[in-house]
Amino acid sequence: MDSKFGQSQPGGRIEDRRFLTGQGRYVDDIAPADALHALFLRSPVAHGRIAALDVAAARAAEGVHLVLTAGDLRAAGVTLEMDAALVRNRDGSSGAATARPLLAEDRVRFVGEAVAVVVADRPDQARDALEAIGLEIEELPPHLALAPGGDAIHPSAPGNLAYDWAMGDAAAVEAAFAAAAHVVKLEVADHRVIVNAMEPRGCWAEWQGGRLHLCVNGQGVWDQKAGLARMLHLPEDAVRVTNPDVGGGFGMKAMSYPEYYVIAQAARMLGRPVRWMSERTEAMLSDNAGRDLVSRVELAFDAGHRIIGYRVGNVSNLGAYNSENAQPIQSRLFAKVLTGAYDIPAALLQVQGVFTNTTPVDAYRGAGRPEAIYALERAMDHAARVLGVDPWELRRRNFIGRDAFPYRTPTGETYDVGDFGRVLDRVHGVADVAGFAARKAESAARGRLRGLGLCYYIESILGDPSEAAEVEFREDGGVNLYVGTQSNGQGHETVYARFLSERSGIPVEDIRVIQGDSDLIATGGGTGGSRSVTTQGSATLATVQAMLAAFTPFLAERMGVDPADLAFDGETFRAPGSNLTPTLAEAAQMARAAGRADLLRHRAEYRLPGRSYPNGAHVAEVEIDPETGRTELVKYTVTDDFGTLIAPQLVEGQVHGGIAQGLGQVLCERAVHDETGQLLSASFMDYAMPRADDLPFVTFTTAPVPSTANPLGMKGCGEAGTVGALAAIANAVADALWERGVRQADMPFTPHRVWQMLRAAG
């Protein structure tokens, strides 16, 4: 492996060797050998009062060390209710506060809610003890409708209304619609999906020397550390949280969950390590779900087909509780890209969130931005058909002009740069749109319907804009790079090590990336919102600059030159009049020999001055067998503007993964509940995940416009694939079905649903 990376050059992933040879260090692999095993008793019904909870037999069962209920946690002084972010209603009041208990107390509100935990020597003993618990529930009618109303699940939310939120200029929008030459309306359903990370959630906890250590497969450690200190009433310096290798997070692992606090308290009470690992069906029942909303979209056009007004009203399902980030997702985060890449002078978003007796809903890859772009881009394609306009031309006509940046949207976002027409022209050629008619005719000759779908997306990078990086020179000549984000499989170790190498000349093989340990790293924003490489790269650049500034006077003295004459060329320090050309590693050895410990560790923080806005165009082609309804994605092309690329191969991998998750939701994935609130799709026998043969070869190209919001010109890429894929594939299906008279086409486009749409259209 070359030690010199070079910006925007391809290269293999450093971490792949250990993953491919079974050397990954995941939560379930590294639990202490003497750890006890915990299993949770979960509610078998969606809504009901707990009439009896008898744990005496379980406590007496063989191998059982502890059984905990909500009452036991309260008696131990643990705070039972978790916190969650709330939004402001349009009348100025707060969204409904519905504390989520660590274990159900008095009432259960969704199938899978944790009611008690058993800790035993072995998993089979814990399972036997669970069977011995006497749980009696007086069932109550569940509220499952995606609309306000019904008996309240929470006293604080009459009519099950979680919030009633709005953003935009209602008067300006009303005036635009009154003056419009054309108004196009569409209802867009964005159904619930289950995240299904490769590695289910899990954790283990231990107490050592009066300190708690929680090891959890999350997306960051500092929020969890603060939560443990608050809920268990501990000083923050008495809590250590670590994230080892993590097999996928996708937003679902970004927030805290009840199990983590319960396991930590169990270990505290027993003085023994305690471990818990979710099984797949358990995960499907208890992991926060994604999406689950319906949007009513209205576009107002003038006579020249320019958009003059845009109005969206959505109703989103929060599930049974406010999860940590749930209320802001389909409100504030949806609003960030409400008007997409278009110059729309007046826009309004009106949102209602409702509680239902289902698993809570929270962030899933994109968190509000895919939902907003899906609604807008479905509406744009629909409008083009209704108005008889080419969908590509309709977008070009309404794009924000290249010279209009920085551009402030109606919802207050300031897009820094963009050249949307250039990106669209590029993807039009690469996707061979001109040849689509011939491909469509060939499909028709075989009795197939063929459709072309376009989505132009823009995304707003989220998360903490601040990050820190620290470089430590080790005695063995290597370097530790401490970072505040957490890899969930994206290849952070490769990106960060190679970026540091490219900027400092330190060989990649000598750099060890350290992440996910609150004892070793003082602060960090974790992973989420496509923030990682942009924030961490900028912080690493600042650290390198600080490091060079610190070494310059030290080396100038030893080289006998003026500090102003000393320069670093990316590999060595050089100055006229000196034949010494030390590398940073050699400079560190000199500093160590001179007793200059202050030069062996360097830390810098960086705060992004603004968000970046990745954008791009996705083009999908599908074939549908009208006899069976089977839909196949046969061609896919994407052109992205991610600004400056640091690791193109990894960027392309992120886009491929995002497209796969978008395809999954559009063509096969769907969480289904029956009328009693039972999840019918709680295993991979019933929940259809996309497979390798569902995806065609993806043609990936870029047309970068460097961002002005960070010193590297980067734009985040982690979620963009999903943001663009949903509407591109769905629009392709709608295009294919349009000629057969289908005017309302909602995903998932499973064979049976597509067959029904075709039959209903005659």
N, C-alpha and C positions, 0 to 999 in steps of 0.2 A: 504494500500500500504506500503510495506516495505520501511523504510527510508534508509536502506543499500542496495545499488545496486549490486555491485560486477561485475567486468569486465567480459564480455562475458556471462552474465546471462540474460535470457529473462525477459521481464516485459512490462506492458501495457503503453500506451502513456498518458502522463500527459494532453496534450491538447485535447484529444478526448472527454472528458466530455462536455466541452463547445461547441465543434463543433456539437456533436450529440444532444445536447439540444437546439440548435439554438442560442447559446450565442457568436458565432464567431463575430469578429469585422472587417468586410470587408469595403472597400472604400465606397461602395454605402449605407452601413448601418449607417455610422458615419458622413456623411456630415452634416454641420450645418443646422439647421432647416430652416434658412432664406436664404439658398443658392439658387441662380438663376440657371436655367437649360440651358445648352448649347447643341446645335445640329450642326453638320457639313454638309454643302452642299458638295457633292462629285461628281467627274466627272463621267458622264454616258458613256464616250467613252474612248478608250485606248490611243489615240494619236490625238492631235489637237491643233490649235491655239485658244486662247480665243479672240473671236471677240468682245464680249460685256459682261459686267458684271454689271447689273443694280440692285443696292440694295436699291434704294430709297423707293420702296413700302414696302419692308421688314422692313426697319427702322421705317416706319410709322405704322406698324401693331400693333394690340392690344397686350399689355403686353410685347412688345419688349423693351429691355434696350440698346442693343448694337448689331451692325453687323460689323464684321471685315473682310477685305480682305487683300491680300498681300500688297497693297498700303497703307492701314491704318497702318499696322504693321511697314512698313518702315518709314512712317511719324511720328510714335511714337518713333522712334529711336531703334526699335528692330532689331537685326541682323536676317536676314531672312534665311540664309543658315546654315544648320547643318554640323557638322564635321563628317569625317569618316576616318578609318584607310586605308592606301594605302600600296601596296607592291611594290617592285622594279622589273621592267621587266628584262628579261634576258640580255638586252643590257645595263642595268644600269640606264635607265630612270625610272621615277615614273609611277605607274599605273594611269589611267585616274582619274582626280579629277572632280567629278560631284556633286556639292553641291545640297543637297535635301532641297527644300524650305519648310518653315512651312506651307504656303498656296501657291497653284499654282499661278505662275506669268507669264503671257503671253502665257504659253503652259501647257497642261495637258499631262501626260505620262503614266498613267495607270487608268483603271476603279477603282474608289474608292479613287482617290487622293483628298485630302481636298482642296476646292477652297475658301470657306468662312465659317464663324461661326456666328450663331445667338444665342443670350442670351436673355431669356425671363423668365417671372414669372413661367410659367408652360410648360411642354414638348409639350402639344398640341398646345400652342401658338407659340412655336419655330418651330414646324413642319409646321404650317400654313404659317409662315413667310418664311421658306425655299421655299415653293411652290411659293411664290411671287417674288423670285429673278429671274431676267431675265438673264440667262446664255446662250450665243450663242457661239458655238464652230465650227470652220472650221476644219473638220476632215482631218487627214493626214493618209497615209498608216501606219499601225502598223508593227513593226519588232517583229516577234514572233519566228523565227527560232533559234534553239540552235546551232548557228554557227555565226562567224563574217560575216559581209556583210550588205547590205541594206543601206537605207538612215539613216544618223546619228541621233540618238535620242538626243545626246548632241554634241555640236561643239567640245568639248574637247576629244571626243572619235570617231575618224573617223572609219567608218566600224563597229561601235558599239563594238569595242574591248576595254574591260575594262583593261585588263592586259595580258601579255604574260610572264609567269614566269617559272622558272625551278630550280631544285635542284638535284644534283647527279653528277656522273662522266660519262659523255657521252662516252668518249673514252674507258673506262674500260667496259662499258656495250656493246658497239659495238663489242669489242674484244670477250666478252663472248658469244654473239650471233653468231659470226663468228665461234667460236670453238664448239658450242653446238652440241650434238648428237640428241637432240630433241628440237623443238620450238613449244610451244602451245600458241594460240592466242584466245582471247575472248573479245567481246564487251559487256559491262555491263551497263545497263540503271538504273539510280537511280532517279525515278520520283519525281515530286514536291508533297509535302504534306502540309496541313494546320494544324497548331499546335493545335488549339481548346482546350485551357485550360478550365477547368470547369468554372472558373470565367473570363469573358471577361475583356479587359483592361478598366480602368477608372481612374479618378482622381478628386480631387476638390482642389481649391486654395482659400486662404484668405490673406488679408493684415491686420496686427495688429501692431500698433506702428511703422509704417515705415518698417516692416519686412514682407517678403513673406513666407507663409507656404504652401507648396504643399504636399498633401497627395496622394500617387500613389501606385497602386498595382504592384510594381516592384520587382527586385531581389537585391536591394541594394540602398543606398541613396546618396552616396558621389559623384559618377559620375554625377548623376542627379543634385545635388546641384551645382557642378562646371559648368555644362552646363547652368543652369538657370542664374548663376552669369555672365557668359560670354555673353549669348544671350540677356539678359535683361539689361546688363550693371549695375550690382549691386555689391556691396561689398559682399564677400562670407559670412561675418558675418551677413548680412541682409537677408540670405536665410536659411530656415529650410525645410528639406524634411523628411517625415515620410512614412514608409511602415507599414500598419497594417497587419492583417491576409491576406494571399494571397492564392487564390484557384488555384494553379498551375501556373508555369512559363515556365519550360522546355527550357530555353534559349531565348524564344520569348519575355519575359518580362525583359531580362537582359539589353537591350539597351534603349535609349531614343526614343521618337516619337514626331512628330510635335504637336500633340494635347496638350501635357503637357505644352509646352511653350505658346501656344495660350490661354489656359485656365488661366494660371498664369497672362498673360498680360491683359486679359479681367477683371479679378478680380482687378488688379491694377488700371485699368482705371475707373472701376465702384465704387471702394471702398466697394464692396459687395462680399461675397463668391460666387463662381461659381463652378458648378459641371457638370461632363460629364461622362456618362457610355455608353460604346459601346453595341449595339445590336449584335446578333449573325451573321447575314449576313454582317453587317457593319464590324465586326471583321474579317470575312473571306476575305473581300475585302481589308482591310487596315493593318491587322497584318502581320509582316514579315513572309514569308513562309519558308519552310525548304527543304533541299536536292536540287534536280533539276540539275542533271549533267549526262553526259555519259562518261564512261571511256573505253579506248582501252588498254587492258592488254596483255602483252607478257611475257612468262616465258621461260627461256633457261635452259635446263637440260643437264647434262653430261650423259654418258652411264649408270651410276649407279643410275640415277634419282635424283641426287643431283642438287639443283638449283644453277646455276652459274651466272645468270643474270636476272634482272627484270626491265621491262620498262612499265611505265604507262603514257598515254596521256589522259588528261580529258578536257572536255569543260563544264564549269559551267555557269548557268544562274544567274545573279545578279538581274534580274528584271529591273525596270526603273531607279533605283538610286543605288549608293553605300550606303547601309545601314551601320550602325556604325562599324560592324565587318566583313562585307561581303567578302571583298577581301582576307583577310588572311585564311578564312575557308577552301576552297578547294585547297589552296596552302600550306601555312606554317603549318596549323593544320593537313591537310591530310598527309603531309610529316612526321609528328611526329611518326606515326605508319605505314609508307609505307611498310616496310618489315615484319611487324607483329612479330610473334614469331620465325621466321626462320633465319637461318644463311646464309644470302645471301651476297656474297662478293661485288657485283656491282649492283647498282640500279640507276634509273633515273626517275624523275617525271617531266613531261612537262604539263603545265596548261595554258589554255586560259579561261578568263572570258569574257562573253558577256552581253551587255545590251539588254533587250527586253521590250516591252510595257506591262509589267505585274507587279504585286505587288512585291516590293523588297524582296530579300531572305537574310536570316541571320541565326543565330545560332538556331539549334533545337537539342535536347537531344543528345549530343555527339559531335556536331559541327566539322565535318571533319574526326573524328576518325571512326565513324560508316561507313562513305562512303569509307574510305580507306580499312578497314577490309572487307567490303562487296565485293569490287572489288577483293581483294586478295583471299579471301576464296571461292568466286564463281569460280575464276580461278583455285584454287587448286583442287576443286572437278572435274571441267571440265578436267583438266590435267590428273587426276587419271583415268577417264573413257577413255580418248583418248589413254593414254599410257598402259592401261590394268593393272593398279596398284591399290591395295586396298587404298582407300583414307585415312584411318587411318595410314597405313604403310608409305604412302608418306609424311604425316606430321611428323611422328616420325623420319623418315630418315633425315628431314631437320630442325628439331628443333635446337635452340641454346642449347648447352649442359649445364648441370647443373653446371659444373666446369668452364664454360666460362665467368661467371659473375664476376665483372661488365663488361657488353658487350656494345661496342659502335657500333651503327648501321651506315649504309652508309649515313644516313641523319643527323648524329650528335647527336642522342639521346643516353644517357647512361643508359641502363637498370641496375638497381642495383642488383636485385636478381630474381630468377625464377627456377622452377622445372616443366617444361611443360610436360615432359613425365609422371611424377607422377600424375598430374592433369588428363591427358588423360586416363591413366590406371584406375583411380578412376571412371571417368564418364562412361567408357566402361562397367565396371561391374554394376554400379548402373542403367544404362539405359538398361541393359540386351540386349546388341547388339547381343550376341550369339543366342538369341531367336527370332531375327528379321525375319529370314527365315520362321519360322513357322507362325509368325504373317502375313507375306506377303502372304503366301499360303492360310491362312484363309480368308484374304481380297479378294484374287483372286477367291476363291470359291463363294464369294458373288458378283462377277463381278466388284470388285473395284481394283484400282491400289494403291499400297502402296509404299511409298518412305521413305528413311532414309537420314537425312541431318546432317552434322557435321560442326561446325564452331569453330575454335580455335582463340580467340581474344586476343589482348593486347591493353591497353588503356594508354594514357599519361595524367596524371592529369594536369589541366591547371589553369590559374588564378594567381592572386598575391600570391607569396609564403609567404608573411608576413601577420601576423594577431596579434591583441591585444585582451586581455581580462582584465576585471576589476571587482573586487569583493568589494562590499560595505556592511558593517554591518549596518542594520537599527536599529532604536531605539526600535522597537517592538521585537527585537531578531532575526528577519529574515535576509536574505541576498539577495542583488541584484547582479546578474551576468550580466554584460554588454558585449555583443558580437558584432562582426563586420560583421557577416554573416546574411542572411535573410531567414527564413523558408518560403517555398512555399508549405508546406504540408508534408515535409519529416520527421517531428518529431524532429526538432532541440531542442525544449524546453525540451523534454524528455532526449535526448542524453546529452545535455550540463549540465542539472541539475543533472542527475544521475552520470555523470562523475565527476563533482565537488564534489558531495556527497561521491563518492567512494574514492576520493583522500583526502578529508578534514574531513570526518566524520560529516559534517553538514547534518541534515535530509533533504531529498528531498523536503518534504512538506514545508520546511522553505526557499526554494530557489526560487526566482522569476527571470526568464530569461527576460532581456530587450534587444530588438533588434529594428533596423529600425527607429532610430531617430537621425538625424545629430546634434541636440542640446545636446543630452545626451551622445553620443558616438563620440569621436574625429575623429577616422579613422576606416576604414574597407574595406575589399575587396569584400563584397557582396557574393552572391551565384551564382555559375556557374563553369563548368569544373570539377565537382566532388571534389571540394576543401574543402568544408565546415568543415566536421568533422575532417579531417586531420589537417588543419591549426588551426581551433578553438580549437580542443582538445589539440594540442601542446601548444598553447598560454595559455590555462587554466592551463595546467600542470606547465608552467613557472610561472604563477601568484600564484599558490598554493605554489610553492617553494619559491617565493619571500615573500609571506605572512608568511610562517613558519620561514624564516630567520629573518623577522622583529619582530615577536613575541618572538623569543627565548631569546634575552637578557632581554626583559621586564619581561617575566615570570621567568627567572632564578633568577632575583633580588628578586622577591616576594616569590619564593620558597626556597630561600637561598641556591642555588646550583650554581655550575660553568656552564656557558652556554654550554661548551663542553660536559657536562654530560646529558644535556637535550635532549630527543628524542621524536619524535612524532610517534605513532604506527598506525596511520590512523584514530584514534578516539580521543585519548587524549595525552597530554604531560605528560611524566614521567621522573623521575630522581631518582637515588639511594639516599637515605637519606631524601626524602621528601614524605609525605603522600598525597600531593596535586596532583590531576590528572585532570587538567582543560581541557575541550574541547575548540575548537576554538571559539565557540559561547560564552562560559564562559570567555575566555580570552578577547574577544571583550568587554564584559560587564565590566570587570576589567579595561580595557583601557579607556572606556568611563568615568567610575567613577574617574579615575586618570587624566582626561583631556587630554588624549593622542589621539587627533583627527587624528593624522598621522597614527595610527594603525587601523583606521576604514575603510580605503579605500586603496586598493592595485591594482596596474596595472602592467602588463608586456607585452612585445612584443616578438614575436618569428618569426624567418625567417627560413623556411625549407631549409636545405642545398642542397636538390635536389628534383626532382619529384619522385612520386611513380608510379608504373606501374601495376595496377590490371590486371589480366588475367584469362582466364578460357575457358572451353569447353561447348558448348551448343549442345544438340542432340535433333533433332525434328523428329517426324514421322507424315506423313500425309496420308490420304486416299482420292482418287479422284474417283468420279463417271464419267466414260468416256462418258456416255450418256448425261450428263448435264454439265459437267465441274466443278461441285461443289467440292471444296477442303476443307477438314476438318483437322484441327490440332488435332490429337488423342492422342499423347504422347509427353511429353517434360521433358527433364532432363538437369540439369545444375550443373556443379561443378566449383566453383570459388576460386581463390586465392586472397582474399582481405587482406592478412596479418592478423594482430591482429584485432579481432572483438570487438567492444565496445558495440554494441546493436544488437545481432544477429537477433532478430525478426524484427527490423526495416530494417536491411540490406536485409533480405529476401523479405520484402515488396517492397523495392526499386527495387530489381531484378524482381519481379512479374510485377510491373508497367512498367519497361523498356521492358520486353518481350511483354506485351500487346501493347505497342506503336510500337514495331517492327512488331508484327503480323498484326497490323492495316495497316501498309504500305505495307507489303508483300501480304496480301490477299484481302484488300478491299479499302483502302484509296487512293484517287487520285484527284489532282486538275486538272480540265479540262477547257481549253479555246477554244473558237471557232476561226474562221479565222479573226474575227474583234477584238479579244482580250477580249471579254466578258467572265467572269468566269461563266461557266455553273454549277459548283458544289458549289454554294454559300449558301446552306442551308443544314440542316441535312436530308432533303428529297432527296438531290442529292449527298451528300458527305457521304460515308458509314463509320461510325465509328465502331470499334469493340465493341461487346457486351459480357456480362459475359459468355453466352453459346458458344462463339467462342473459349474460352480457356479451355484446359483440366487442370487437376491437374498438377501443376509444382513440380517436385521433385528437391529439392535444397540441395546441399551438398557443403562442403568446403574442400580444401586441402591447408591450409595457409602456406605461406613462409613469415615471417615478413619482412617488408621493412626496409632497413637501412637508408632511407632518412628522417626519423623523429623519435623522441624519443619513440613513442608509437608503432612503427612497423606497422602502419595502411596503407591501400591503399584505395583510394576513391571508392565508390560503386554506386553513383547516376546515372551514365549513362551506366554502364557496361551491364545491361540487354538489352538495345537497340543495343549496339555495337555488341553483340553476336547473337541476335535473327534474325536480317535481313538475314544473310547468312545461318544460320542453317535451317530456314524454307524454304527459297528459294531453297537451295540445296536439301531439302527433296522433294520439288515439281519437281525439275529438275530430280532427281533420279527416281521418279515414271514415269515421261514422257519419259525418255530416252529409255525404252524398247519399246515404241510405235513410236520411230523414231524422236522424237522432240530433236533437237540439239541446238536451241536457245530459251531459256525460260526466259522471262523478267517479273518481277512483274509490277503491281499488278496482282495476279493470281485470278482475278474475274472469275466466272463461264463462262461468254461469251468468255473471252480471252483464258481461258484454252481449252474450246470447239473448238475455232478457231485454236489453236495450234495443237490439235489432228487431226482435219480435214485436216489441211494443210500438216501434216506429212503422211496423207493417212491411 
